[in-house]
């Protein structure tokens, strides 16, 4: 399972990510377990939003992606997430299962393997490493 908070400065979440999520769901790559939305207005007041409180185009995109509210987050969880946002920012909060990993994970367990470490490397670090490697290859 993975968990992510994707912030949208200026409270400009309009749902363009829904088709990309739908593609992953349709391909059997992920299964969305829960989704929630939080935000903070210009005065710094935090709010948690239900799916039906979003703009209709956002709702439609998420419905097409098969995204449903799973109820994993309670009000305190969402308000804590919103508290960390800068003013005038909204965020999508997602939990998903990496369906693609089921077989290999089970095979590792069946072989007696135990997960010791798992981390995501931030995109900017990967990009910097690629650029460095390209420069080294040119030299």
C-alpha positions as CSV (number, residue, x, y, z in Angstrom):
1,X,0.0,0.0,0.0
2,X,1.1,3.5,-0.7
3,X,-0.1,6.8,0.7
4,X,0.4,10.2,-0.9
5,X,-0.7,13.8,-0.3
6,X,-0.6,15.8,-3.6
7,X,-0.8,19.6,-3.0
8,X,-2.3,22.0,-5.5
9,X,-1.2,25.6,-4.7
10,X,-3.8,28.2,-5.4
11,X,-6.6,25.7,-4.6
12,X,-6.5,24.7,-8.3
13,X,-7.4,21.0,-8.1
14,X,-9.7,20.3,-11.1
15,X,-9.4,16.6,-11.5
16,X,-6.9,16.3,-14.4
17,X,-5.1,13.5,-12.4
18,X,-8.3,11.3,-12.4
19,X,-7.8,10.0,-16.0
20,X,-4.2,9.0,-15.2
21,X,-5.3,7.2,-12.1
22,X,-8.1,5.5,-14.1
23,X,-5.5,4.3,-16.6
24,X,-3.5,2.6,-13.7
25,X,-6.7,1.1,-12.3
26,X,-7.9,-0.2,-15.7
27,X,-4.4,-1.7,-16.4
28,X,-4.5,-3.6,-13.0
29,X,-1.5,-1.7,-11.8
30,X,-3.1,-0.2,-8.7
31,X,-6.3,-0.4,-6.8
32,X,-7.4,2.8,-5.1
33,X,-8.3,2.1,-1.5
34,X,-9.3,5.6,-0.3
35,X,-9.3,9.2,-1.4
36,X,-10.0,12.4,0.5
37,X,-9.5,16.1,-0.1
38,X,-8.3,18.8,2.2
39,X,-7.6,22.5,1.8
40,X,-6.7,25.7,3.5
41,X,-8.2,29.1,2.6
42,X,-6.3,32.4,2.5
43,X,-7.0,33.0,6.2
44,X,-5.4,29.6,7.0
45,X,-8.6,27.9,7.9
46,X,-8.4,24.1,7.2
47,X,-11.2,22.1,5.7
48,X,-11.8,18.5,4.8
49,X,-14.0,17.9,1.7
50,X,-16.2,15.0,0.8
51,X,-16.2,13.8,-2.8
52,X,-19.7,15.2,-3.3
53,X,-18.5,18.7,-2.3
54,X,-16.0,18.9,-5.1
55,X,-16.6,20.5,-8.5
56,X,-18.8,18.3,-10.7
57,X,-16.0,17.9,-13.3
58,X,-13.7,16.6,-10.5
59,X,-16.4,14.2,-9.3
60,X,-17.0,12.9,-12.8
61,X,-13.3,12.3,-13.4
62,X,-12.9,10.4,-10.1
63,X,-16.1,8.4,-10.7
64,X,-14.7,7.3,-14.1
65,X,-11.5,6.3,-12.4
66,X,-13.5,4.0,-10.1
67,X,-12.4,6.1,-7.1
68,X,-14.5,5.7,-4.0
69,X,-14.2,7.0,-0.5
70,X,-13.0,4.2,1.7
71,X,-13.3,5.8,5.0
72,X,-9.7,5.2,6.2
73,X,-9.2,8.8,7.1
74,X,-11.0,10.3,10.1
75,X,-11.6,14.0,10.6
76,X,-8.5,14.4,12.8
77,X,-6.3,12.7,10.2
78,X,-7.5,15.0,7.5
79,X,-7.3,18.2,9.6
80,X,-3.7,17.3,10.5
81,X,-2.8,17.0,6.8
82,X,-4.6,20.2,6.0
83,X,-2.8,22.0,8.9
84,X,0.5,21.3,7.2
85,X,-0.6,23.0,3.9
86,X,0.2,26.6,3.1
87,X,-2.7,29.0,2.8
88,X,-4.6,28.8,-0.5
89,X,-3.7,25.2,-1.1
90,X,-5.8,22.1,-1.6
91,X,-4.6,18.5,-1.6
92,X,-5.8,15.1,-2.7
93,X,-5.0,12.4,-0.2
94,X,-4.7,8.9,-1.7
95,X,-4.1,5.4,-0.5
96,X,-3.6,2.7,-3.1
97,X,-2.5,-0.9,-3.4
98,X,0.2,-1.8,-5.9
99,X,-1.6,-4.6,-7.5
100,X,1.4,-5.2,-9.8
101,X,3.4,-6.2,-6.7
102,X,1.2,-8.9,-5.4
103,X,2.8,-11.9,-7.1
104,X,6.4,-10.9,-6.6
105,X,5.7,-9.9,-3.0
106,X,4.1,-13.3,-2.2
107,X,6.9,-15.1,-4.0
108,X,9.5,-13.3,-1.9
109,X,7.6,-14.2,1.3
110,X,7.2,-17.8,0.2
111,X,11.0,-17.9,-0.4
112,X,11.5,-16.8,3.2
113,X,12.4,-13.2,2.3
114,X,11.8,-10.4,4.7
115,X,11.5,-6.7,3.8
116,X,14.3,-4.8,5.5
117,X,14.1,-1.4,3.8
118,X,11.9,0.3,1.2
119,X,12.1,3.9,0.3
120,X,11.0,6.1,-2.6
121,X,13.7,8.2,-4.2
122,X,12.4,11.7,-4.9
123,X,12.1,12.6,-8.6
124,X,14.5,15.6,-8.3
125,X,17.2,13.4,-6.9
126,X,16.8,10.8,-9.6
127,X,16.8,13.6,-12.3
128,X,20.0,15.1,-10.8
129,X,21.7,11.7,-10.8
130,X,20.7,11.2,-14.5
131,X,22.0,14.6,-15.5
132,X,25.3,13.9,-13.6
133,X,25.6,10.5,-15.3
134,X,25.1,12.1,-18.7
135,X,27.7,14.8,-18.0
136,X,30.2,12.1,-16.9
137,X,29.5,10.0,-20.0
138,X,30.3,13.1,-22.2
139,X,33.5,13.7,-20.4
